[in-house]
Amino acid sequence: MKSLPALRTWPKSFKKLVFTFVLISFIGVVVGGIMIEVTTHLTPQGVVEQYKGISKSKIEASQELKFPKPVKEMLITTHNHILGLSSLFFITGFLYLATGKDSWLQLSIAVEPLISLFVTFGGLWVMRYLWSPFVYVVIISGALMVGTYAWMSFIVMKESLSKQNKG
């Protein structure tokens, strides 16, 4: 039994609030993605250099000096992203679950960004301190995280614009 009414049946004012929240949050995530592109050029080597720094042999050819991230900065980055994004992903996932019939697929999509959040930011530690090739796991989990979040955001925004079903 579903205890939460479908999003499309919520009062218009609630749906407007939901739409505005999801749209603004989505824009924030997109801006974060742009920052990742600017700092890493969306390449595995760029991600590794962002966290491990540029090797001494590449310093003269590089346009930007990048030093290894100290533990304090790694902790701040991990803390801020896990706390901020977990709340965002939980709320969006909750709203997403209110858009359709209960199914294992819908629940899997709702939970996925939270799992990928842990894998992505935990993976940065593995990549930084243990094994650089783990960057590929970080990239895959980050892409899944953003992809499922984007999917949920679009579905929630679409449903929040829907008129209530009659009958």
N, C-alpha and C positions, 0 to 999 in steps of 0.2 A: 504494500500500500504506500502510495506517495503522499507524504504529509505536507509538501510544499506545493502550492498551486502553480500551474504553468506560468511562466513569465508573461506570455501574451495576454493573460487574464488579469494581470496586476493593474491597479489604477494608473491612469495616464500620467499623473505627476510622478509616481514611482518609476515608471518606465522612462520618463525623461531624465530623471536623476541617474538611473542605471546607464542609459545611453551616454550621458555626459561624462560620467565617471570612467566608463570603459574607453571612450574615445580619447579623453585626456591622458589616461594611463597608457593607452596604446601609443600615442604620440611620444610620451616619455620613453617608452621602450625603443621606439624607432630612433630617437635622438641618441640613446645609449648605443644602438647598433652603428650609427654614424660615427660615434666616438671610437668604437672598436675598429671601424674601417680606417679612420684617420691615424690611429696609433699603431695598428698592426698590418694595415693594407690587406686584411683578410687572407693572410697567408700563414701556413704553419710556422715558417721561419720568423715572420713578424710577431706572432704570438710568443714564441720562445724568447725572442730578443726583448719583448716588452717586459717579461718577467725575469729572465736570466741575464739580461744585459747583452751588449754587443761585444763580441770577442775582440781582443786587442788587435788581431790581424785585420779586422774590418773597420777599425775606428777612423782611419784617415779617409776611407772611401765613403763613409757614412755621412749623411746630411745632418743627422741628429745623434747626439750622444745618449745612450741608454745604459744605465747602470743596473746591476742586479737588484731586485726589490728586496729590501730588508724584511725581516720577520714582522716588525711592527707594521709596515705598510701592507704586507700580505694579510695580517690579521684584520686591519681596518677594512681592506677591500672585501675580504670574506664576510666579515661581520655585517657591513653595510648592505651588501648584495643579498645575503641569505635572509636577514631580517626584513628588508624592504620588499624584495621580490616574493618571498614566501607569503607575505600578507596579500600582496597583489594577486598572486597566482591562486591563493585560497579563495579570495572573494570572487575572482573571475570564474574559477572552477565551480564554485557554489552556484553562481548565476547561470553558468552553462548547464549544470545539471537540471536547472529549472526550465530548460528549453525543449526537452524531449522526453521520450519514454526511457525509463530506467533500463540500461543495458550495460553489459560488461565493457563494450567498446566505448560508450560515452563516459563511464567511470574511469576507464583507462586513460582516455584523453584528458579528463579533468585532473587526474593525479600526475600525469607525465611531467608537466613542467616542474613540479615540486621535486620529483626524483632527479630530473636532469639538473636542477639547480644544485643539488648536493653533489652530483657527479661532476658537473662543470667546475664548481669552485673548489671542491676537494681535489679534482684533477689538476687544477693549477698548482697546488702544493706538490703533487706527485711530479708534475712536469718541471717545476722550479728546482726541487731539491733531490729528486731521485732518478727520473728517467725522462729525458726530453721527448722521445717519441710518443709519450702519453698525450702529447698535444693533439694527436688525431682523435683520441677519445674525447678530449675537451671540445674540439670543434664539432664532432658529431653530436655530443650531448647538448652543446649550446644551440646548434641548429634545430634539434628536436624540441628543445625548450621554447625557443622563439616561434618555431612553426606551429606547435600545438597551442601556444598562447595566442598567436595571431588568429588561428582557426576559431578558437573559443570566443575571442573578442568579436570577430565578424558575425558569428552566429548569435551572440548575445545582443549585439547592436541591431541586427536584422530583426530579431524577435521583439526587441524593445520598441521597434517602429511598427510592428504588426498590430492590426486591429484585432480586438477580441473575437474569438470564434463564436459564432451563434449556433446553439444547439449542442 
